[in-house]
Amino acid sequence: MLTYEEQSTLHARSNAIWHDDGAVVITEGVHSDRVVIVRSGWCKVTAIKADRPVLLRLYRPGDLLGIAAALTGTLPAETVTVTGRWGLHALSLHARSFTDFLRHAPNASAALHRLQLWRLEEADRLRTIRAYPTAAQRLAGLLAELCRPENDPHHHRDGTVLVPAFDTALSQEDLGNWIGDSRKTVGRALAQLRDLGLARSGLPHRIRIIAPDRLQ
C-alpha cells in the first residue's frame, strides 16, 4: 500500500532483523521502543489472562508489531513469539522514527489506518466463532477464517488448500485456546471434520482443507 518513495524512505530508516522459531519479539508489560514490520514468517500473539496464556491472533507478512505501544506510549499488552521453522525476517525501526515517517507520508498513515481496520474486523469475526454451538463448528469457523486470501493459502492441484499458519507449529492446544476449547475437544472436532471430508491432517501441525467453501 506504500508508494515506491515511501518504501525507500522506510527502508532507509530501518534495520533488517532475523529471529529464529521461538524467539520473543515483544513481551507483554515490558517497555519497547521499536516498531517491527514483518517481511516473511509468522508470529503467535498471546496475553496472560487468569494466570494462563491466551492466543489472541497470528501476525503474518505485512503486519506491524508494537504499533499500539509506539503510537500511545503505553506498555505492550501482548507477547509476540516467532513461530514456525522458517523464522522471522523483518524490518525494525525506532518508534519515534516511525511516527515521524507517518507525519511526512500521508499515504502511509492512511495505509496504517486501513491495516488497523482490517485487524479490528478480523478480531470481530474471530469472536463470533466462539458463539457457534459445537466444537466442530467452532474449529471449522477458525479454519475457514485462516483460508481467507490475506492469509496466503496455498491451493494445490488436487483441490486442497494448505494455510501457511499450519506450517507455524500451531498445536491442537493452540487452536483450542483460540476458540475456547480444550486440546482433546479440538482433536475430536478435527476427527469429525475429517469424517465429513472437509479436512485432512498429515504431518504434525499440518491440516489441509479439502473444500473451503463447504467448510464455510
C-alpha positions as CSV (number, residue, x, y, z in Angstrom):
1,M,0.0,0.0,0.0
2,L,3.1,2.3,0.1
3,T,4.5,4.3,-2.8
4,Y,8.0,3.5,-4.0
5,E,9.3,6.6,-2.4
6,E,7.7,5.7,0.9
7,Q,9.1,2.2,0.8
8,S,12.6,3.6,0.1
9,T,12.3,6.0,3.0
10,L,11.1,3.3,5.3
11,H,13.9,1.0,4.3
12,A,16.5,3.8,4.9
13,R,15.2,4.3,8.5
14,S,15.1,0.6,9.3
15,N,17.4,-2.3,10.1
16,A,16.8,-5.8,8.8
17,I,16.5,-8.4,11.5
18,W,16.1,-12.1,11.7
19,H,14.7,-14.2,14.5
20,D,14.6,-18.0,14.9
21,D,11.5,-20.0,15.8
22,G,10.6,-19.5,19.5
23,A,12.2,-16.0,19.8
24,V,10.2,-13.5,21.7
25,V,10.0,-10.2,19.8
26,I,7.7,-8.3,22.2
27,T,6.9,-9.1,25.8
28,E,3.7,-8.1,27.5
29,G,4.2,-5.4,30.0
30,V,7.8,-4.7,29.1
31,H,8.7,-1.4,27.5
32,S,9.6,-1.5,23.8
33,D,10.7,1.4,21.7
34,R,10.8,-0.4,18.4
35,V,8.3,-1.0,15.6
36,V,8.8,-4.2,13.7
37,I,7.4,-4.7,10.1
38,V,7.1,-8.4,9.2
39,R,8.6,-9.3,5.8
40,S,8.3,-13.0,6.0
41,G,7.4,-15.5,8.7
42,W,4.6,-15.7,11.3
43,C,4.2,-14.8,14.9
44,K,1.9,-16.1,17.7
45,V,0.4,-13.4,19.8
46,T,-0.6,-14.2,23.4
47,A,-1.7,-12.4,26.5
48,I,-1.9,-13.6,30.1
49,K,-5.5,-14.0,31.3
50,A,-6.4,-15.7,34.6
51,D,-2.7,-16.7,35.0
52,R,-2.5,-18.6,31.7
53,P,-1.5,-17.5,28.2
54,V,-4.4,-16.9,25.7
55,L,-3.8,-17.0,22.0
56,L,-5.2,-13.8,20.5
57,R,-4.1,-13.8,16.9
58,L,-1.3,-14.5,14.4
59,Y,0.8,-11.9,12.8
60,R,1.7,-12.5,9.2
61,P,3.8,-10.9,6.4
62,G,2.9,-7.2,6.1
63,D,1.8,-6.8,9.8
64,L,3.3,-4.3,12.2
65,L,4.4,-5.3,15.7
66,G,4.5,-3.0,18.6
67,I,2.5,-0.3,16.8
68,A,0.0,0.4,19.6
69,A,2.7,0.9,22.2
70,A,4.6,3.1,19.7
71,L,1.7,5.4,19.0
72,T,0.3,5.6,22.5
73,G,3.5,5.3,24.7
74,T,1.8,2.6,26.7
75,L,3.4,-0.8,27.7
76,P,2.7,-3.7,25.2
77,A,-0.5,-5.6,26.0
78,E,0.7,-8.8,24.2
79,T,3.6,-11.1,23.9
80,V,4.7,-11.8,20.3
81,T,6.6,-15.0,19.7
82,V,8.1,-16.2,16.4
83,T,6.5,-19.5,15.4
84,G,7.5,-21.7,12.5
85,R,10.6,-23.4,11.2
86,W,11.4,-20.6,8.8
87,G,11.8,-18.0,11.5
88,L,11.1,-14.3,11.1
89,H,12.5,-11.7,8.6
90,A,11.5,-8.2,9.4
91,L,12.4,-4.5,9.4
92,S,12.9,-2.8,12.8
93,L,13.0,1.0,13.5
94,H,12.7,3.2,16.5
95,A,9.2,4.2,17.4
96,R,10.0,8.0,17.1
97,S,11.4,7.4,13.7
98,F,8.2,5.6,12.7
99,T,5.9,8.3,13.9
100,D,8.0,10.9,12.2
101,F,7.8,8.9,9.0
102,L,3.9,8.8,9.3
103,R,3.8,12.6,9.7
104,H,5.6,13.1,6.5
105,A,3.9,10.3,4.5
106,P,0.1,10.8,4.4
107,N,-0.4,7.8,2.2
108,A,1.5,5.6,4.7
109,S,-0.7,7.0,7.5
110,A,-3.8,6.1,5.5
111,A,-2.4,2.6,4.8
112,L,-1.8,2.1,8.6
113,H,-5.4,3.1,9.3
114,R,-6.6,0.5,6.7
115,L,-4.5,-2.2,8.3
116,Q,-5.8,-1.5,11.8
117,L,-9.4,-1.5,10.5
118,W,-8.8,-4.9,8.8
119,R,-7.4,-6.2,12.2
120,L,-10.5,-5.0,14.0
121,E,-12.8,-6.7,11.5
122,E,-10.8,-9.9,11.8
123,A,-11.0,-9.8,15.6
124,D,-14.8,-9.4,15.4
125,R,-15.1,-12.4,13.1
126,L,-12.9,-14.5,15.4
127,R,-15.0,-13.5,18.4
128,T,-18.2,-14.6,16.7
129,I,-16.7,-18.1,16.1
130,R,-16.8,-18.8,19.9
131,A,-20.7,-18.4,19.7
132,Y,-21.1,-21.4,17.4
133,P,-22.9,-24.3,19.3
134,T,-20.5,-27.2,18.6
135,A,-16.7,-27.6,18.8
136,A,-16.7,-28.9,15.2
137,Q,-18.4,-25.7,14.0
138,R,-16.0,-23.5,16.0
139,L,-13.0,-25.3,14.5
140,A,-14.5,-25.1,11.1
141,G,-15.1,-21.4,11.5
142,L,-11.4,-20.9,12.5
143,L,-10.1,-22.9,9.6
144,A,-12.4,-21.0,7.2
145,E,-11.1,-17.7,8.6
146,L,-7.5,-18.9,8.1
147,C,-8.3,-19.7,4.4
148,R,-9.1,-16.1,3.7
149,P,-6.9,-14.6,0.8
150,E,-4.9,-12.3,3.1
151,N,-3.5,-15.4,4.8
152,D,-2.0,-16.5,1.5
153,P,-3.5,-20.0,1.4
154,H,-1.7,-22.5,-1.0
155,H,-4.1,-24.0,-3.5
156,H,-2.8,-27.5,-4.6
157,R,-3.6,-29.3,-7.9
158,D,-5.7,-31.8,-6.0
159,G,-8.1,-29.1,-4.9
160,T,-6.9,-29.0,-1.3
161,V,-5.7,-25.8,0.5
162,L,-2.8,-25.6,2.9
163,V,-2.7,-22.4,5.0
164,P,0.8,-21.2,5.9
165,A,-0.4,-20.7,9.5
166,F,-0.4,-24.5,9.8
167,D,3.3,-24.6,9.0
168,T,3.9,-22.4,12.0
169,A,3.9,-25.1,14.7
170,L,0.4,-24.3,15.9
171,S,-0.7,-27.2,18.1
172,Q,-4.2,-28.5,18.8
173,E,-3.8,-26.9,22.2
174,D,-3.2,-23.5,20.5
175,L,-6.2,-23.9,18.3
176,G,-8.3,-24.8,21.3
177,N,-7.0,-21.9,23.2
178,W,-8.0,-19.6,20.3
179,I,-11.7,-20.8,20.1
180,G,-12.2,-21.6,23.8
181,D,-11.9,-25.4,23.7
182,S,-9.5,-28.0,25.2
183,R,-6.9,-29.8,23.1
184,K,-8.9,-33.0,23.4
185,T,-12.0,-31.3,22.2
186,V,-10.2,-29.9,19.2
187,G,-8.8,-33.4,18.4
188,R,-12.4,-34.8,18.4
189,A,-13.6,-31.9,16.3
190,L,-10.8,-32.4,13.8
191,A,-11.8,-36.0,13.5
192,Q,-15.4,-35.0,12.8
193,L,-14.2,-32.7,10.0
194,R,-12.1,-35.5,8.6
195,D,-15.1,-37.9,8.7
196,L,-17.1,-35.2,6.8
197,G,-14.5,-35.0,4.1
198,L,-13.7,-31.3,5.0
199,A,-10.1,-31.6,6.3
200,R,-7.2,-33.8,6.1
201,S,-4.3,-34.0,8.6
202,G,-0.9,-35.4,7.9
203,L,2.4,-34.2,9.2
204,P,2.4,-32.6,12.7
205,H,0.6,-29.3,12.7
206,R,-0.4,-29.8,9.0
207,I,-4.1,-29.5,8.2
208,R,-5.2,-29.5,4.6
209,I,-8.6,-28.1,3.8
210,I,-10.5,-30.2,1.3
211,A,-13.1,-27.6,0.3
212,P,-13.0,-24.2,1.9
213,D,-16.5,-23.3,0.5
214,R,-18.1,-26.4,2.1
215,L,-16.2,-25.7,5.3
216,Q,-17.7,-22.3,5.5
